[in-house]
Amino acid sequence: MINLSEIKEKEVINVKDGSKIGFIYDFEIDLEKGKVLAIIIPGPGKVLGIFGKNKDLVIEWKNIIRIGYDAVLVDIDMGQNKPLDNYN
């Protein structure tokens, strides 16, 4: 078994192209069913992340291929994923 806090320490890597997406900073959870629905990765900011709005990347749980010792492998098309604009 693994804790959500342990998953947040792992880097997310896309198996489609081998790109490093970043680190998980939050989760989308269905409290009624007790399930994790998605992981949330902060999007790149503009001008060193100071100016402009970040668009967070939401990766659905079904797109996670494997949670390994050092990394979380996902299978996504970067253009197909929905950005989470108003997440707070």
BAZA-807734 format. One record per atom (N, C-alpha, C): residue number from 1; x, y, z. Coordinates in nm, 3 decimals. Example, Ala and Ser with C-alpha at 12.3 -4.5 7.8 and 13.67 -1.06 7.14 Angstrom:
<rs>
R/1/1.319/-0.569/0.780
R/1/1.230/-0.450/0.780
R/1/1.320/-0.330/0.780
R/2/1.285/-0.225/0.708
R/2/1.367/-0.106/0.714
R/2/1.290/0.003/0.787
</rs>
This chain:
<rs>
R/1/0.085/-0.118/0.000
R/1/0.000/0.000/0.000
R/1/0.090/0.124/0.000
R/2/0.042/0.231/-0.061
R/2/0.118/0.355/-0.070
R/2/0.029/0.473/-0.029
R/3/0.088/0.568/0.038
R/3/0.015/0.688/0.080
R/3/0.020/0.794/-0.029
R/4/-0.079/0.882/-0.030
R/4/-0.079/0.992/-0.127
R/4/0.043/1.081/-0.107
R/5/0.085/1.100/0.016
R/5/0.202/1.184/0.042
R/5/0.328/1.123/-0.019
R/6/0.336/0.990/-0.027
R/6/0.451/0.925/-0.090
R/6/0.448/0.942/-0.242
R/7/0.329/0.941/-0.300
R/7/0.317/0.958/-0.445
R/7/0.360/1.098/-0.485
R/8/0.333/1.197/-0.401
R/8/0.369/1.335/-0.433
R/8/0.520/1.356/-0.446
R/9/0.600/1.267/-0.392
R/9/0.745/1.279/-0.398
R/9/0.803/1.222/-0.527
R/10/0.720/1.162/-0.608
R/10/0.767/1.096/-0.730
R/10/0.746/1.186/-0.852
R/11/0.839/1.180/-0.946
R/11/0.827/1.258/-1.068
R/11/0.732/1.187/-1.165
R/12/0.652/1.264/-1.237
R/12/0.558/1.210/-1.334
R/12/0.623/1.213/-1.472
R/13/0.624/1.098/-1.539
R/13/0.688/1.084/-1.669
R/13/0.586/1.027/-1.768
R/14/0.580/1.089/-1.886
R/14/0.490/1.045/-1.991
R/14/0.558/0.935/-2.073
R/15/0.497/0.815/-2.080
R/15/0.557/0.705/-2.153
R/15/0.546/0.722/-2.304
R/16/0.458/0.810/-2.350
R/16/0.443/0.832/-2.495
R/16/0.571/0.889/-2.556
R/17/0.634/0.985/-2.486
R/17/0.753/1.049/-2.541
R/17/0.869/1.057/-2.442
R/18/0.853/1.002/-2.323
R/18/0.959/1.002/-2.224
R/18/0.980/1.135/-2.154
R/19/0.889/1.230/-2.176
R/19/0.907/1.363/-2.117
R/19/0.874/1.363/-1.968
R/20/0.949/1.447/-1.896
R/20/0.923/1.467/-1.753
R/20/0.817/1.576/-1.742
R/21/0.705/1.544/-1.681
R/21/0.593/1.638/-1.672
R/21/0.604/1.724/-1.547
R/22/0.654/1.668/-1.439
R/22/0.667/1.743/-1.314
R/22/0.631/1.656/-1.195
R/23/0.601/1.721/-1.084
R/23/0.566/1.651/-0.961
R/23/0.420/1.679/-0.926
R/24/0.354/1.580/-0.870
R/24/0.215/1.594/-0.828
R/24/0.209/1.689/-0.710
R/25/0.115/1.782/-0.714
R/25/0.099/1.868/-0.597
R/25/-0.040/1.859/-0.538
R/26/-0.132/1.791/-0.607
R/26/-0.266/1.775/-0.551
R/26/-0.336/1.657/-0.618
R/27/-0.450/1.620/-0.560
R/27/-0.530/1.510/-0.611
R/27/-0.675/1.553/-0.621
R/28/-0.746/1.495/-0.716
R/28/-0.891/1.513/-0.726
R/28/-0.952/1.385/-0.669
R/29/-1.029/1.398/-0.563
R/29/-1.080/1.282/-0.491
R/29/-1.232/1.285/-0.484
R/30/-1.295/1.170/-0.509
R/30/-1.438/1.153/-0.490
R/30/-1.459/1.106/-0.347
R/31/-1.502/1.196/-0.260
R/31/-1.517/1.163/-0.118
R/31/-1.628/1.063/-0.091
R/32/-1.732/1.065/-0.173
R/32/-1.842/0.971/-0.152
R/32/-1.801/0.827/-0.180
R/33/-1.719/0.808/-0.283
R/33/-1.676/0.673/-0.320
R/33/-1.540/0.637/-0.261
R/34/-1.469/0.738/-0.209
R/34/-1.337/0.713/-0.153
R/34/-1.234/0.676/-0.257
R/35/-1.241/0.741/-0.375
R/35/-1.150/0.710/-0.485
R/35/-1.074/0.833/-0.530
R/36/-0.950/0.811/-0.572
R/36/-0.873/0.918/-0.636
R/36/-0.913/0.919/-0.783
R/37/-0.959/1.034/-0.831
R/37/-1.003/1.045/-0.970
R/37/-0.893/1.093/-1.063
R/38/-0.805/1.180/-1.010
R/38/-0.701/1.238/-1.096
R/38/-0.588/1.292/-1.011
R/39/-0.473/1.310/-1.077
R/39/-0.361/1.379/-1.015
R/39/-0.349/1.516/-1.081
R/40/-0.299/1.612/-1.006
R/40/-0.288/1.748/-1.057
R/40/-0.143/1.791/-1.050
R/41/-0.093/1.839/-1.165
R/41/0.045/1.883/-1.177
R/41/0.043/2.030/-1.214
R/42/0.124/2.112/-1.147
R/42/0.124/2.255/-1.180
R/42/0.176/2.278/-1.321
R/43/0.109/2.367/-1.393
R/43/0.151/2.401/-1.527
R/43/0.264/2.501/-1.526
R/44/0.332/2.514/-1.638
R/44/0.442/2.610/-1.644
R/44/0.391/2.753/-1.637
R/45/0.457/2.835/-1.561
R/45/0.419/2.976/-1.549
R/45/0.488/3.058/-1.656
R/46/0.448/3.181/-1.666
R/46/0.510/3.272/-1.761
R/46/0.613/3.357/-1.687
R/47/0.721/3.390/-1.749
R/47/0.827/3.473/-1.693
R/47/0.868/3.422/-1.555
R/48/0.933/3.307/-1.554
R/48/0.983/3.244/-1.432
R/48/0.874/3.212/-1.330
R/49/0.751/3.195/-1.376
R/49/0.642/3.159/-1.288
R/49/0.590/3.273/-1.203
R/50/0.639/3.394/-1.229
R/50/0.596/3.509/-1.149
R/50/0.475/3.577/-1.210
R/51/0.480/3.601/-1.339
R/51/0.369/3.669/-1.407
R/51/0.288/3.570/-1.487
R/52/0.160/3.597/-1.501
R/52/0.073/3.510/-1.578
R/52/0.012/3.402/-1.491
R/53/-0.092/3.344/-1.540
R/53/-0.166/3.243/-1.465
R/53/-0.117/3.104/-1.505
R/54/-0.091/3.023/-1.407
R/54/-0.055/2.884/-1.434
R/54/-0.181/2.807/-1.471
R/55/-0.167/2.716/-1.564
R/55/-0.277/2.625/-1.597
R/55/-0.233/2.487/-1.552
R/56/-0.298/2.440/-1.449
R/56/-0.262/2.310/-1.394
R/56/-0.306/2.200/-1.489
R/57/-0.230/2.091/-1.489
R/57/-0.258/1.977/-1.574
R/57/-0.325/1.869/-1.490
R/58/-0.442/1.824/-1.535
R/58/-0.516/1.719/-1.466
R/58/-0.499/1.590/-1.545
R/59/-0.447/1.487/-1.478
R/59/-0.429/1.357/-1.541
R/59/-0.520/1.259/-1.469
R/60/-0.613/1.203/-1.543
R/60/-0.709/1.109/-1.484
R/60/-0.637/0.983/-1.437
R/61/-0.690/0.925/-1.329
R/61/-0.629/0.808/-1.268
R/61/-0.616/0.693/-1.367
R/62/-0.711/0.681/-1.459
R/62/-0.706/0.572/-1.557
R/62/-0.586/0.582/-1.650
R/63/-0.523/0.699/-1.660
R/63/-0.407/0.718/-1.746
R/63/-0.275/0.691/-1.676
R/64/-0.280/0.655/-1.549
R/64/-0.159/0.618/-1.478
R/64/-0.128/0.471/-1.509
R/65/-0.009/0.448/-1.564
R/65/0.031/0.313/-1.604
R/65/0.091/0.238/-1.486
R/66/0.183/0.305/-1.415
R/66/0.251/0.239/-1.304
R/66/0.305/0.342/-1.207
R/67/0.298/0.310/-1.080
R/67/0.361/0.391/-0.976
R/67/0.481/0.313/-0.929
R/68/0.600/0.362/-0.965
R/68/0.723/0.293/-0.931
R/68/0.790/0.352/-0.809
R/69/0.913/0.307/-0.784
R/69/0.987/0.352/-0.668
R/69/1.024/0.500/-0.680
R/70/1.063/0.544/-0.801
R/70/1.108/0.682/-0.821
R/70/1.014/0.767/-0.904
R/71/0.922/0.705/-0.977
R/71/0.843/0.782/-1.073
R/71/0.702/0.726/-1.088
R/72/0.614/0.813/-1.140
R/72/0.478/0.775/-1.178
R/72/0.474/0.781/-1.329
R/73/0.445/0.669/-1.393
R/73/0.439/0.664/-1.539
R/73/0.295/0.683/-1.584
R/74/0.277/0.777/-1.677
R/74/0.144/0.804/-1.730
R/74/0.148/0.793/-1.882
R/75/0.033/0.767/-1.940
R/75/0.021/0.757/-2.086
R/75/-0.082/0.860/-2.130
R/76/-0.033/0.976/-2.173
R/76/-0.123/1.085/-2.212
R/76/-0.073/1.155/-2.338
R/77/-0.168/1.214/-2.411
R/77/-0.137/1.307/-2.518
R/77/-0.145/1.445/-2.456
R/78/-0.035/1.518/-2.454
R/78/-0.033/1.647/-2.385
R/78/-0.138/1.743/-2.440
R/79/-0.173/1.734/-2.566
R/79/-0.274/1.821/-2.624
R/79/-0.416/1.780/-2.590
R/80/-0.434/1.657/-2.542
R/80/-0.567/1.604/-2.515
R/80/-0.614/1.627/-2.372
R/81/-0.520/1.654/-2.280
R/81/-0.559/1.669/-2.139
R/81/-0.618/1.804/-2.112
R/82/-0.711/1.806/-2.018
R/82/-0.781/1.929/-1.985
R/82/-0.701/2.008/-1.882
R/83/-0.676/2.135/-1.905
R/83/-0.615/2.216/-1.800
R/83/-0.720/2.251/-1.696
R/84/-0.679/2.263/-1.574
R/84/-0.769/2.299/-1.467
R/84/-0.749/2.446/-1.437
R/85/-0.835/2.532/-1.492
R/85/-0.817/2.675/-1.486
R/85/-0.849/2.737/-1.352
R/86/-0.953/2.691/-1.286
R/86/-1.000/2.759/-1.166
R/86/-0.985/2.673/-1.042
R/87/-0.880/2.597/-1.033
R/87/-0.860/2.511/-0.918
R/87/-0.798/2.590/-0.804
R/88/-0.856/2.584/-0.688
R/88/-0.800/2.647/-0.568
R/88/-0.814/2.556/-0.451
</rs>
